[in-house]
């Protein structure tokens, strides 16, 4: 059944309004800490709680009111209006979160947007904390030496031309800007105009692969694909409701391209464990020391603790929970692909890259592509086009997910014990 003209017009109008209303709602930019906060923290011997200040865009209250008005217009029970309404609701919650910086309400809004360590994932059985603990246990038992691929020897300045060459090959003829900046909460991040590299950071060859695939071939690619949408124009900008899928898609790409590593998995897991620590009342110093105890250097421990407390209460009890999205999203995207491919819905894989989407949006976007209200993505990683390999992998993963490893684990442990009982 064709989409009625009235609904098509509503989609066009609402999409334009969403794009305009969301402009002041820049979550990570608004929650960033001035570099002076770090200097002051270490000047005082890393023994006093930092005192960050925040500069919110002046238009956040007005944006919230515009979103409320728009939401009141999207009352239909059809899939398109639900999609638009959920997007608007997510942005409105993000605005309320920013207006509540430093309070307990900030944390409640953060949990509504991103979840928390104890939140159930899409299978309604697995938790982010459970996966974090699993990875942490595996990493703790791994004693192999670090190889050349994981040895950080490349400066931020040296990384720039390497990454530019890789992005030019993938995005040609489009140019992607790569620049070194100060005071980032991560070693690298995708921005609206390219990739930013944290000044002073050093990278291993595998780190550069992670940036190439995670930041470039996912975050930058979905930005470009979303900006190219002729009707759903807001798909080129991040929305909090899509964060889990976007980060999960990027982490899965690291796995599929051999760009991840145990140190990388440990960082993702440690952030979830640190958020739980802060939820339970740990303050910034407690979390900072947690990272030191996990083997991070002082600068790395500060950066990781800052990620947990930006916008929240430095005294503890109300952290910023966005970093649970990496593991949560990994589970959600993997499960989506396992089900879609085993049910013969391979065409949905490419639609996943049409812009900043959540996995539940993908079937609708595929339908809108058929209706000419959306267009196919231009950029997607190579694995998304290799449906033969991907279907084989995900069908095997889906079958493994039905098994119980308890008996196998006992047999393995018995075999190891017998081997040492000589």
N, C-alpha and C positions, 0 to 999 in steps of 0.2 A: 504494500500500500504506500502510495506516494505521500510525502509530508505536505500538509496543507500550506497554502501560501501565507496564511496568517501566522502560522507557527514559524515558518521560515523567516518572516519579517521580524518576529519577536526575537529569534536567535540572533539576527543581525544587530538589532538595536541593543539587546542585552549584552552582547559580546563587546560592542563598542563602549558601553557604559562601564562594564567590568574593567576593561583596559584602562579607562580614564580614572576610575575611582581608586584603583589599587596603587596608583603611582606613589603616594606618600608612605605606603605600608611596606617598608623595606626592613624586614626583621633583622637579618644578620648585620646589616649596616648600622641600624639603630642601636644594636646591642654591643657593638664593638667597644673595646676599652682603649683609651688613649695610651700611647707608648710610655707616657710619663708615669702611669700607674705601675708599670713593671719596674721602671727605674727606681721609683720610690720604695717599692716592695723590697727589692734587693739591697737598696741603700740602708734600710732598717734591719738588715740581717735576716730577711725572710721570716721574721718572728711576729709581725703584726698583720692584722687583716688589711687587705688593700681597700681603698676607698674609690671605686670607679664612679665616674659621672657619665651621664648619657645625654645625647642630643637628638631628640625625636624631631622628625619633620613636622613643621607647624600645621600641616594639613590633615593630620591623623583624625582628629575629632570630626572634621567635616567629611572625610572619607567614610567614616563609620556611619554617619547619618545618610550619606548617599547610598551606601550599601543596604541600610535598613529599608529605605524607600524602594530600592530595586527589588529586594527580596519580597516585599509586599505585592509586587506585580507578578511574581513567578509562582502562581498558585496551582498550576495544572499538575495532574498526576501522571503525565506522560514522561518517558525517559529523558527527553531533551530538557524539559523544565526542571526535572529533578537534578539533572547534571548541573544546570546553571545555578539552581538554588543552593546546592551543596557547595559549589565554588564560592558563591557570594557569602554564604554562612561561614565558611572557612576563613575568608578574608576579614569578615567582620570580627570573628574571634581573635584573629591575629592583631587587629587594631585595638581591641579591648586589652589584649595581653600587653601590648606596648604601652598603653596608657596606665597599666598597673605595675610598671617596672619597680622592682625592689620590694614587692609585697607578696603575701601568700596568694593573692588572687592571680598574680603573674604565673605562679606555678600551676594553679588549677587550669588556667587557659592553656598553658603549655601542654599539660597532660591531655586536654581535650583535642589539641591539634596533633600531637606527636605520640601520645601514649607514655608509658613509664616502664621501668624494668620488669615489673610484675604483670604487665598487660599481656593478654593472650594474643597470639598471632592469628592468622587467617584460618588455621586448622582448628582453632578453639581448644587446643590442647597444649601446644608449645608456647613457652614464654620467652621474651627477649632475654631475661635473666638466666633461664635454663640454657639457652644456646651460648650465652656469654660464659657461663661456668664450664660448659662442655669444652669450648675452645681453650679456656684458661687452663683446664686440667691437661689437655693434650699438649699445649705449649710447654707447660711446666715439666712434663715428662720427656721433652725432646732435648737431646744433648749434643746433636751434631754441630760441628763448627760452622761458622758463617762463611759462605763462599763468596767469590768475587762479585756475583750478581747482586748480593745484598750488602756489599761494603760501601759505605757512603764516602765517595771521593770526588764528587762533582759539585762545584759551587753553583749558587743560584745564577750567577752571571754566565757560567759555562753551560748551564742547562738551557738558556734561552735559545741560542741558535740550533741546538739539537732538536728541541721541541718544535721550533718554527718550521724546520725542514719536514718533520713528520706531519705536522698539521697542513702544510702546503700540499703534501702528497695526498692527504685524505680529503681535504676540503676544496681542492683546486676546481675552478680558478679563484675561489674566494680566499681572502687573506684573513688569517687569525692572528690577532695581536698577542704577543707574549711579553710581559713586563715584570720587572722586579720591583716590589713595594715593601714598605715597612709595616710592622705591627699587625700582621695577619694572625688569626687564631688557628691556622693550619699551614702546612708547608706550601700548599698550592690550592687554588680554587678557580672555578670558572666564574667569569663576570659577564655582564651584558655585552662587552666589547672584546672578550678574549679570555686569556688565561693569566692569572697573577701568580707570581712566585715570591715566596717570603724571603726578604733579604736576610742573609746570614745563615740560611738553611743550607745543608749539604745533602746530596742525593746519591743513591746507588743507581746502577743501571736499571734495576727492577723498579725503583721509585719512579724513574722517568717513564717506564712502561705504564705504571699505574696512572700517572698524570695523562699520558697520551690516550689511554683507553677510558679511564674513569672521567676525568675532567673534559677531555677533548671529544672523544667519539660518543660519549653519552650526554653530558651536561651541555656542552657547546652545540652538539648536533641537534639535540631536542629544542634548544633555543632557536637555532636557525630554522628548523623545520616548523616550529610553532609560529615564528614571525612571518613565514611564507603563507600561512593560512589566510585565505581571502575573506572568510566569514568569522571563524572562531579566532579572532585576532588576539585574544588574551592567552592563547596557548603558548605564546612565546615568552611569557613571564612566569616565574615560579609562583605557585600557590601552595600554602601549607598543607592542603589535603593531598597534594601530589608528592610531597617530600619523601615519604616512605618508599613509594614506587621508584622515584628517580634515583634515590641513593641505593636502593636494592638492586636496580637494574645496573647501576655502575659497579657495585661490588660483585655481582654475578659475572659481569664482563671481565673483571679482574681474574676470576676463577677460570673462565673459559679461554682466556688468552695467556694463562700462566703468568699473570702479572702480580698476583698476590703472593704472600709469603706468611710464615708463622709470625714474624714480628708485626706484620700488618694486621693479621687477624687478632693478635694480642692487643694491639692498640684499640681496635674496635671493641673488643670484649672489655678491656679495662675501663673504657669510658662508660659502659653500661654499669659496671660494678661501682664506679665512682659516683654515678648519679644515684644509685641505691644508697651509698654511704651518706650523701648529702640529704636525701629524702629522710633518712633516719636521724638527722640532726647534726651530721658532720659539717663543720664550717670549712672555709677556704683552706685554712692551714692543715686541717685533718686530711683533706683530699690532696693537697699539695704533697704532704708527707706520704700518703698512700702511693702516689706515683713515684716518689723517690725510692720507696721500699720495693717497688716493682722494677727498679733498675734504670729509671729515666734520669737524665741529667737535670740540673736545676732549671735550665731554660725550658726543656721539654715538659717537666713536671708543672711548671707555671702555666705554660700554654694549655696543657690538658685540663688543669684545674679551672683555668679561665673559661674554657668551653662549657664547663658544668655550671658555673656561677654567673655567667653574663646575663644580666637582667633579673636574676633571682636574689635571694637573701644571702649575703656573704656570711652571715652567722649560721647558716644551715637551715634545713627544713623545707626549702622552697627552691629547688634548682631549675635550670633550663633543661628540658628533657629531650631536646631535638636529636641528640646523638644516639638514642635508642633506635632511630629510624634505619640505621645501616644494617643491623642484623634483622630487625623486623621486616624491612623491605626485601632483604635477601630471601627470607622465607616466603614472603608473599609472591614475589616475582617468580621464584622457582616453582612454587606450587601452581601458580597460574599457567606457566608453560608446561608443566607436567600434565595438567588436566587438558589444556587446549590441544596440545599435540597428540595425546593419546585418544582424543575424541575427533581427530581429523580436522581441527580448526587451525591449520597452519597459516592461513592467510592473516590471522590476527597478530602474528609475530611482528610483521613489518608495521602494522598500524600502531603498535606500542611506541613507536618512535615519532609519531606525527606531531608531537609537541609535549608540553609538560602535562602528563596524564597520570592518573591512578589506574591500577590494573582493572578496576571495575568499569572504567570509562571505555576500555578498548573495543568491546563489541559495538557500542554506540558509535564510536568514531568510525569504525569500519562501515557501519550502515550509512553514516553521513558522507563518507567518501563515495559510496554508491549513489547517493542522492545529490552529489555535486556541491554539498555544503562544506566539505572538507577535501583536502587533497593528500595524496600519498606523500610520505616523507622523502626528501632527497637524500639525506644522510643517515646511514645506519651502519653499525659495525659488521664486519664480514660474517660473523657467526649467525647473524639474523637472516642472512640469505642462504645459508647452508641447511635447509630444512631436513635433508636426508640425515646428516650427522646429528642435528639437534633433536629430531624425533627419536632416533635410535637411543641417544643419551637419556632423554627425558622419559622415554617409555621404560628403560631399564631402572632409572631412578624411581619412577612411580611404583614399579614392582617391588624394589627394595624397601620402599616405605611401608609396605604391607607386612614386612617380616618382623620377627622378634629375635633380637640378637642374644637373648639371655642364654639359651642353650649353646650357641656358638661360642659365646664368651667363656662359658665354663669349660668347654672342650679345649679352647685355646689355652686357658690358664692351666689346665691339667697337663697339656702337652709341654708347656714351658716348665712346669714343676718337675715333670718326669725327666726332662732333658738335663736338669740340674741335680737330679738325684742319682748320681753315679757311684 
